[in-house]
Amino acid sequence: MPENAAALRHRLTQLGLNPAAIDAAWPKWWSAEAEDSTSARVELRFSLARNLGLDPRTLLDETQAPRFVWHEQARFKHLRRETGHQLDAITSFGRAVAALLISGTEGNRVSGVSAATLRRMILQNGRPYVALGDVLVLCWSMGVPVAHLRVFPLRQKRMAAMSVRVNDRFAVLLAKDSRYPAELAFFLAHELGHIWLGHLEKEPVVIDFEQDSPTLEVDDTEEQAADAFALELLTGEPSPTVLPKDPKYRARDLALRAVRSGPELGIEPGVLVMCFGYSTKDWTGAYAALRFVYRDSEPVWSQVNRAAWLQLKRSEIPSEGLDYLQLVLGLSEE
């Protein structure tokens, strides 16, 4: 009979997995009675392997260390001190979650359309500018599910966002915490750029790690292209420049001007403030202004994940996988 649940959990923890991720992946049907069943213990291992991206053979054989399935199957942007083992954990976890999301999403991908054309499609529907909600609708309408992770494979979150290919389908997983929709709109549009521009054709996963401050000055042609795609979708220009008229500007004044000018320029006010940050490198001033643009904003992840829960065809997702998604998306009480 395979080892008991406590010993298995210990092995997973020793692997470096976040206990919260193990708890989310642990199936609801497990019980003290199941502990006495060999078949239940085996099914537990297959369930955890599916949810966490692990090789089930290494969970069935307690003499082996658990091994992640997706080894060296991703490209990493803005990498710092992460080890290969940690990268495998992030890749495999993300791929497993993406596969569940895709299983509940109809495929309807449009190809060969530029960021400028996608922007025109949105604005022609009567939108004053392209905001986070518009990019979410665009992704889901193309069969690209989007979710914001609330449970992470490692104790430290590390990543900001990732785009994932499963066969010929795609998903975007966000991880950057923010109260500012414009910030998440850029990350989402950037990941959509990776997908749209074919950056996942070789490796099925592209992972963007968090930076100390956003910057377009990166020596990576794929990152530059994804940034340009995102900016053209959100602003109409692949490299917009926004400079203050008054060198002694204040955050409140910057926010007020963005709110007034944004609709005239066809740019969401928060995005306009972010463009100011890119242009001036004054991120302190930009984030101070964003607080005035979004006075009563809630954490953006809740907007993203509520939309995901409404868009998913939940009847197409196995019940165990749906329970897991609820926890990973922070919607366990929905």
URQUI-V310569 format. One record per residue. N is the residue number from 1. RES is the residue in one small letter. PSI is psi in whole degrees, 0 to 359 (NA if undefined). Layout:
BEGIN
n: (N & N)
res: (RES & RES)
psi: (PSI & PSI)
END
This chain:
BEGIN
n: (1 & 2 & 3 & 4 & 5 & 6 & 7 & 8 & 9 & 10 & 11 & 12 & 13 & 14 & 15 & 16 & 17 & 18 & 19 & 20 & 21 & 22 & 23 & 24 & 25 & 26 & 27 & 28 & 29 & 30 & 31 & 32 & 33 & 34 & 35 & 36 & 37 & 38 & 39 & 40 & 41 & 42 & 43 & 44 & 45 & 46 & 47 & 48 & 49 & 50 & 51 & 52 & 53 & 54 & 55 & 56 & 57 & 58 & 59 & 60 & 61 & 62 & 63 & 64 & 65 & 66 & 67 & 68 & 69 & 70 & 71 & 72 & 73 & 74 & 75 & 76 & 77 & 78 & 79 & 80 & 81 & 82 & 83 & 84 & 85 & 86 & 87 & 88 & 89 & 90 & 91 & 92 & 93 & 94 & 95 & 96 & 97 & 98 & 99 & 100 & 101 & 102 & 103 & 104 & 105 & 106 & 107 & 108 & 109 & 110 & 111 & 112 & 113 & 114 & 115 & 116 & 117 & 118 & 119 & 120 & 121 & 122 & 123 & 124 & 125 & 126 & 127 & 128 & 129 & 130 & 131 & 132 & 133 & 134 & 135 & 136 & 137 & 138 & 139 & 140 & 141 & 142 & 143 & 144 & 145 & 146 & 147 & 148 & 149 & 150 & 151 & 152 & 153 & 154 & 155 & 156 & 157 & 158 & 159 & 160 & 161 & 162 & 163 & 164 & 165 & 166 & 167 & 168 & 169 & 170 & 171 & 172 & 173 & 174 & 175 & 176 & 177 & 178 & 179 & 180 & 181 & 182 & 183 & 184 & 185 & 186 & 187 & 188 & 189 & 190 & 191 & 192 & 193 & 194 & 195 & 196 & 197 & 198 & 199 & 200 & 201 & 202 & 203 & 204 & 205 & 206 & 207 & 208 & 209 & 210 & 211 & 212 & 213 & 214 & 215 & 216 & 217 & 218 & 219 & 220 & 221 & 222 & 223 & 224 & 225 & 226 & 227 & 228 & 229 & 230 & 231 & 232 & 233 & 234 & 235 & 236 & 237 & 238 & 239 & 240 & 241 & 242 & 243 & 244 & 245 & 246 & 247 & 248 & 249 & 250 & 251 & 252 & 253 & 254 & 255 & 256 & 257 & 258 & 259 & 260 & 261 & 262 & 263 & 264 & 265 & 266 & 267 & 268 & 269 & 270 & 271 & 272 & 273 & 274 & 275 & 276 & 277 & 278 & 279 & 280 & 281 & 282 & 283 & 284 & 285 & 286 & 287 & 288 & 289 & 290 & 291 & 292 & 293 & 294 & 295 & 296 & 297 & 298 & 299 & 300 & 301 & 302 & 303 & 304 & 305 & 306 & 307 & 308 & 309 & 310 & 311 & 312 & 313 & 314 & 315 & 316 & 317 & 318 & 319 & 320 & 321 & 322 & 323 & 324 & 325 & 326 & 327 & 328 & 329 & 330 & 331 & 332 & 333 & 334)
res: (m & p & e & n & a & a & a & l & r & h & r & l & t & q & l & g & l & n & p & a & a & i & d & a & a & w & p & k & w & w & s & a & e & a & e & d & s & t & s & a & r & v & e & l & r & f & s & l & a & r & n & l & g & l & d & p & r & t & l & l & d & e & t & q & a & p & r & f & v & w & h & e & q & a & r & f & k & h & l & r & r & e & t & g & h & q & l & d & a & i & t & s & f & g & r & a & v & a & a & l & l & i & s & g & t & e & g & n & r & v & s & g & v & s & a & a & t & l & r & r & m & i & l & q & n & g & r & p & y & v & a & l & g & d & v & l & v & l & c & w & s & m & g & v & p & v & a & h & l & r & v & f & p & l & r & q & k & r & m & a & a & m & s & v & r & v & n & d & r & f & a & v & l & l & a & k & d & s & r & y & p & a & e & l & a & f & f & l & a & h & e & l & g & h & i & w & l & g & h & l & e & k & e & p & v & v & i & d & f & e & q & d & s & p & t & l & e & v & d & d & t & e & e & q & a & a & d & a & f & a & l & e & l & l & t & g & e & p & s & p & t & v & l & p & k & d & p & k & y & r & a & r & d & l & a & l & r & a & v & r & s & g & p & e & l & g & i & e & p & g & v & l & v & m & c & f & g & y & s & t & k & d & w & t & g & a & y & a & a & l & r & f & v & y & r & d & s & e & p & v & w & s & q & v & n & r & a & a & w & l & q & l & k & r & s & e & i & p & s & e & g & l & d & y & l & q & l & v & l & g & l & s & e & e)
psi: (137 & 159 & 159 & 171 & 322 & 319 & 322 & 315 & 321 & 318 & 320 & 322 & 320 & 335 & 345 & 4 & 144 & 127 & 327 & 324 & 320 & 316 & 317 & 322 & 340 & 123 & 147 & 332 & 349 & 138 & 174 & 326 & 323 & 332 & 332 & 359 & 124 & 316 & 323 & 320 & 321 & 315 & 325 & 317 & 320 & 322 & 312 & 323 & 317 & 315 & 328 & 357 & 39 & 155 & 115 & 333 & 327 & 345 & 331 & 333 & 103 & 351 & 348 & 152 & 137 & 141 & 137 & 142 & 316 & 83 & 124 & 44 & 25 & 161 & 140 & 132 & 136 & 38 & 144 & 260 & 15 & 140 & 165 & 323 & 317 & 322 & 320 & 321 & 314 & 316 & 311 & 318 & 311 & 320 & 321 & 317 & 318 & 319 & 321 & 315 & 316 & 326 & 338 & 20 & 132 & 139 & 128 & 45 & 133 & 137 & 164 & 22 & 134 & 164 & 322 & 320 & 318 & 320 & 315 & 321 & 319 & 313 & 329 & 344 & 12 & 7 & 138 & 336 & 173 & 113 & 178 & 314 & 324 & 321 & 324 & 313 & 319 & 312 & 309 & 324 & 337 & 9 & 23 & 98 & 149 & 132 & 155 & 116 & 131 & 350 & 138 & 151 & 332 & 161 & 323 & 133 & 312 & 301 & 159 & 322 & 161 & 148 & 141 & 137 & 130 & 105 & 245 & 20 & 162 & 156 & 157 & 131 & 121 & 151 & 344 & 123 & 133 & 151 & 5 & 109 & 326 & 323 & 316 & 329 & 320 & 315 & 317 & 315 & 326 & 314 & 322 & 324 & 316 & 316 & 310 & 326 & 6 & 21 & 351 & 13 & 325 & 290 & 141 & 358 & 134 & 125 & 125 & 120 & 158 & 148 & 162 & 324 & 148 & 146 & 147 & 357 & 76 & 143 & 64 & 111 & 326 & 317 & 318 & 317 & 320 & 322 & 314 & 318 & 312 & 314 & 322 & 322 & 318 & 331 & 342 & 352 & 134 & 344 & 69 & 149 & 124 & 112 & 148 & 144 & 327 & 119 & 345 & 33 & 155 & 156 & 318 & 318 & 320 & 316 & 318 & 317 & 322 & 318 & 323 & 319 & 333 & 305 & 324 & 324 & 351 & 29 & 128 & 133 & 317 & 321 & 321 & 319 & 320 & 321 & 325 & 316 & 317 & 319 & 321 & 343 & 14 & 77 & 333 & 313 & 321 & 313 & 330 & 321 & 324 & 329 & 330 & 329 & 317 & 79 & 319 & 34 & 148 & 167 & 132 & 333 & 326 & 322 & 316 & 315 & 332 & 318 & 318 & 316 & 326 & 326 & 330 & 138 & 87 & 335 & 342 & 351 & 131 & 143 & 321 & 319 & 325 & 319 & 317 & 315 & 318 & 316 & 317 & 329 & 2 & 30 & 32 & 341 & 0 & NA)
END
